[in-house]
Amino acid sequence: MKRFAIALTVLTVATIAVAPAAYAAPDFDELRQENLDKDAVNFDELRQENLDKDAIQEITVKSISLDELRRENLDKDAVNFDELRQENLDKDAITEVYIKGVDFDELRQENLDKDASILDELRQENLEKGNKFDELRRENLDKDAADFDELRQENLEKDAVTEIQIGGTDFDELRQENLDKDASVLDELRQENLEKGAKFDALRQENLDKDAINADDIRRENLDKD
C-alpha cells in the first residue's frame, strides 16, 4: 500500500513538472523568419529573366526589315493607272466606232415611217368604226320611227273603239234603270221595316198581356192572404 502511494505521488510530481514545458509559448521570431523566407521574391532573378526576354524580342524585331515590308505593301496596293486609262480609252474608241457606224437619219426616217403607217391605220379603223356607227344610228332611227307610227296607230284605233262604245250608249236609259233599281230597293227595305214594326207591336202586346195577368194574380193572392 505504501509502495502504491509512493508511486502515485512520484507520477503526480512528474506530471506537474512536464506540463509547463509542453504548454510553453512558441518562438514567433522563428516562425516569422520562416514565413518571410517562403514569401520572399528573388527580384534579381525576375529582372534577369525579363532582360533575357526583351533581348530575344529585340533580336526578332531587328531581324525583320520594316522597309522591305512597307515596299511590298505599297507594291500590292499600287494601282496601274496608266493601264486602267489605256483600257478606258480603248473602250471609248470602240463605242465611238460603233456610234459612228449608225445612221441616225435613217433610224429617224424609219421611226417616222412607222408612226405614219400606224396613224394611217388607226385613222382608217376609226373611219370604219364611224361608218358602222352611222349605220347603227340609221337603224335605230328607222326602228324608232316605225315604233312611234305603230304606237300612234294603235292609240288611234283604241280611241276610235272607245268613242264608238260611248256613242252607242243611252245614258238616259242607264239613269232610269239606276233610279228604278234604287226605288225598288227602297220600297223593299221599307216593307221589311214595316213588317218588323208589326212584329214588334205584337211582341209588345204579348208582354203587356203577360204583365197584366201577372199583376192580377199577384193582387188576388195578396187579397186571399189578408
Secondary structure, DSSP 8 states (H G I E B T S, - for coil): -HHHHHHHHHHHHHHHHHHHHHT----HHHHHHHHHHHH---HHHHHHHHHHHHHHHHHHHHTS-HHHHHHHHHHHH---HHHHHHHHHHHHHHHHHHHHTS-HHHHHHHHHHHHHHHHHHHHHHHHHHHHHHHHHHHHHHHHHHHHHHHHHHHHHHHHHHHHHHHHT--HHHHHHHHHHHHHHHHHHHHHHHHHHHHHHHHHHHHHHHHHHHHHHHHHHHHHHH-
